[in-house]
Amino acid sequence: MTLAAVRDISIIVLAIESIVIGVLLGLLLWQLRSLTTLLQEQIKPMLDSMQETIGTVKGTTSLVSETIVSPAIKISGFTSGLRRALQVLLKAKPSHSEE
C-alpha cells in the first residue's frame, strides 16, 4: 500500500466516524428533549400534588394540636398538681424512715 492509499482510507474512516458521532449526538438531543417533556408533563403535577398534600397535613396537625394535644397537656398538668397538693394536704405527719 502506498502512503496515498493509507491517507484515503483514513479519511474515509474519519468521515464515517464523524457521521456516526453526529447521529448519536442527534439521538442524545432527542432523548434530552423527551426527558424535559416528561419532567414538565408528569413530574411537575406530582410535585404540585405533593405540596398540596403537605399543606393538608400541616393543617390537620395544627388542628389536632390545638383541639386534642394542648387540652390534654393542660388537664394532665392540672391533675398532677392537684394530686400533689392533695398528697401534701392529707399527709398528717412526715414519716421518719431514718429511725
C-alpha positions as a LaTeX table, in Angstrom:
\begin{tabular}{lrrr}
\hline
Residue & $x$ (\AA) & $y$ (\AA) & $z$ (\AA) \\
\hline
Met1 & 0.00 & 0.00 & 0.00 \\
Thr2 & 1.16 & 3.41 & $-0.75$ \\
Leu3 & 1.00 & 6.38 & 1.51 \\
Ala4 & $-1.79$ & 7.90 & $-0.58$ \\
Ala5 & $-3.98$ & 4.81 & $-0.15$ \\
Val6 & $-3.50$ & 4.84 & 3.63 \\
Arg7 & $-4.38$ & 8.51 & 3.65 \\
Asp8 & $-7.54$ & 7.92 & 1.62 \\
Ile9 & $-8.65$ & 5.03 & 3.88 \\
Ser10 & $-8.00$ & 7.16 & 6.99 \\
Ile11 & $-10.11$ & 9.98 & 5.57 \\
Ile12 & $-12.97$ & 7.58 & 4.82 \\
Val13 & $-12.82$ & 6.07 & 8.32 \\
Leu14 & $-12.82$ & 9.51 & 9.92 \\
Ala15 & $-15.76$ & 10.60 & 7.76 \\
Ile16 & $-17.80$ & 7.51 & 8.76 \\
Glu17 & $-16.85$ & 8.09 & 12.39 \\
Ser18 & $-17.99$ & 11.71 & 12.17 \\
Ile19 & $-21.32$ & 10.63 & 10.69 \\
Val20 & $-21.85$ & 8.05 & 13.46 \\
Ile21 & $-20.98$ & 10.63 & 16.14 \\
Gly22 & $-23.40$ & 13.12 & 14.55 \\
Val23 & $-26.23$ & 10.57 & 14.53 \\
Leu24 & $-25.54$ & 9.61 & 18.16 \\
Leu25 & $-25.47$ & 13.28 & 19.16 \\
Gly26 & $-28.84$ & 13.75 & 17.44 \\
Leu27 & $-30.27$ & 10.78 & 19.35 \\
Leu28 & $-28.91$ & 12.19 & 22.60 \\
Leu29 & $-30.56$ & 15.55 & 21.94 \\
Trp30 & $-33.85$ & 13.77 & 21.12 \\
Gln31 & $-33.71$ & 11.82 & 24.41 \\
Leu32 & $-32.93$ & 15.03 & 26.31 \\
Arg33 & $-36.00$ & 16.65 & 24.75 \\
Ser34 & $-38.12$ & 13.64 & 25.73 \\
Leu35 & $-36.81$ & 13.82 & 29.29 \\
Thr36 & $-37.64$ & 17.51 & 29.51 \\
Thr37 & $-41.16$ & 16.84 & 28.27 \\
Leu38 & $-41.58$ & 14.01 & 30.78 \\
Leu39 & $-40.49$ & 16.27 & 33.63 \\
Gln40 & $-42.86$ & 19.04 & 32.61 \\
Glu41 & $-45.90$ & 16.87 & 31.96 \\
Gln42 & $-45.68$ & 14.16 & 34.64 \\
Ile43 & $-43.25$ & 15.03 & 37.41 \\
Lys44 & $-44.35$ & 18.66 & 37.91 \\
Pro45 & $-48.04$ & 17.76 & 38.54 \\
Met46 & $-46.92$ & 15.09 & 41.03 \\
Leu47 & $-44.82$ & 17.66 & 42.88 \\
Asp48 & $-47.75$ & 20.09 & 42.92 \\
Ser49 & $-49.98$ & 17.35 & 44.33 \\
Met50 & $-47.39$ & 16.55 & 47.00 \\
Gln51 & $-47.19$ & 20.20 & 48.03 \\
Glu52 & $-50.97$ & 20.30 & 48.34 \\
Thr53 & $-50.92$ & 17.15 & 50.46 \\
Ile54 & $-48.22$ & 18.60 & 52.69 \\
Gly55 & $-50.38$ & 21.70 & 53.21 \\
Thr56 & $-53.31$ & 19.50 & 54.20 \\
Val57 & $-51.15$ & 17.51 & 56.63 \\
Lys58 & $-49.86$ & 20.73 & 58.22 \\
Gly59 & $-53.43$ & 21.98 & 58.68 \\
Thr60 & $-54.54$ & 18.68 & 60.18 \\
Thr61 & $-51.56$ & 18.60 & 62.51 \\
Ser62 & $-52.20$ & 22.09 & 63.82 \\
Leu63 & $-55.91$ & 21.31 & 64.28 \\
Val64 & $-55.14$ & 18.13 & 66.25 \\
Ser65 & $-52.56$ & 20.00 & 68.29 \\
Glu66 & $-54.99$ & 22.78 & 69.18 \\
Thr67 & $-58.04$ & 20.63 & 69.89 \\
Ile68 & $-56.62$ & 17.47 & 71.45 \\
Val69 & $-53.00$ & 17.72 & 72.50 \\
Ser70 & $-52.99$ & 21.13 & 74.17 \\
Pro71 & $-56.09$ & 20.46 & 76.31 \\
Ala72 & $-54.75$ & 17.00 & 77.23 \\
Ile73 & $-51.48$ & 18.53 & 78.40 \\
Lys74 & $-53.33$ & 21.16 & 80.43 \\
Ile75 & $-55.57$ & 18.54 & 82.04 \\
Ser76 & $-52.60$ & 16.30 & 82.79 \\
Gly77 & $-50.70$ & 19.17 & 84.38 \\
Phe78 & $-53.72$ & 20.20 & 86.42 \\
Thr79 & $-54.38$ & 16.66 & 87.69 \\
Ser80 & $-50.71$ & 16.16 & 88.57 \\
Gly81 & $-50.71$ & 19.41 & 90.52 \\
Leu82 & $-53.99$ & 18.57 & 92.23 \\
Arg83 & $-52.74$ & 15.10 & 93.16 \\
Arg84 & $-49.54$ & 16.51 & 94.62 \\
Ala85 & $-51.46$ & 19.21 & 96.51 \\
Leu86 & $-53.78$ & 16.56 & 98.00 \\
Gln87 & $-50.78$ & 14.44 & 98.99 \\
Val88 & $-49.25$ & 17.39 & 100.81 \\
Leu89 & $-52.52$ & 18.45 & 102.47 \\
Leu90 & $-53.61$ & 14.96 & 103.53 \\
Lys91 & $-50.26$ & 13.96 & 104.90 \\
Ala92 & $-50.79$ & 14.11 & 108.69 \\
Lys93 & $-47.21$ & 14.00 & 109.77 \\
Pro94 & $-43.99$ & 13.31 & 107.94 \\
Ser95 & $-42.79$ & 9.74 & 108.20 \\
His96 & $-39.34$ & 9.30 & 109.66 \\
Ser97 & $-37.71$ & 6.37 & 107.99 \\
Glu98 & $-34.28$ & 7.16 & 109.49 \\
Glu99 & $-35.16$ & 5.77 & 112.97 \\
\hline
\end{tabular}
